[in-house]
Amino acid sequence: MYFCNNKYIHYVFLQTVDCYLSDRRSFDFLCFILKYPDLSVRTALKKIFRKRQIREFSHKYGLKLDDVVTLLLPEQLSDCFIEMLRVVPDKFHPENRSL
């Protein structure tokens, strides 16, 4: 179980996600990615995406895969979230059961 308590990051992230998306799913994604703030972007994304998918959209959105996840911009987080909704089956989406 994990919990994301940085409300400012969550607020900024939601500002960049289209309004039709579920607030709960976006919060679960954000908490999952930021669960271990010292992980590299590559390692955090590998928990959700396949390596090939990460390579493809990291070039598309300008992600620096060797940086730590806390250096991702809110726009980059929302791009990753939207990619997750697009290519990852629902059963593999992160869930935050501690809330």
Steps between C-alpha positions, in 0.01 A plus 500: 500500500611854438379851563570827324454798726643781289179683411680773304656252256161331466329834431756605237483156341121515475520840334683339210270199459186533293187545710332183370748279688417355836659683793544171686694328223730797453566522874575126516745536210673798658533325837637189334763688301607711799493216752879473486624851416861387457422256217600586148223583257587186302466272804174657617342478155612137455259409779209600272624500140705268281853606407405556137211726601727703728755548222232615258328759712814620681621638167156632415463694829864580571537291815848467649488138609806519726362788712315429825121505480472814712659698215214421261293803405124485559448502122729199463316317778169565329643381167607175669157466659321548169735246337417255780128543430564449132729195496483323837203270571282615792589200713864619506425859603630593845246512782542684826317286752628689804256788448 
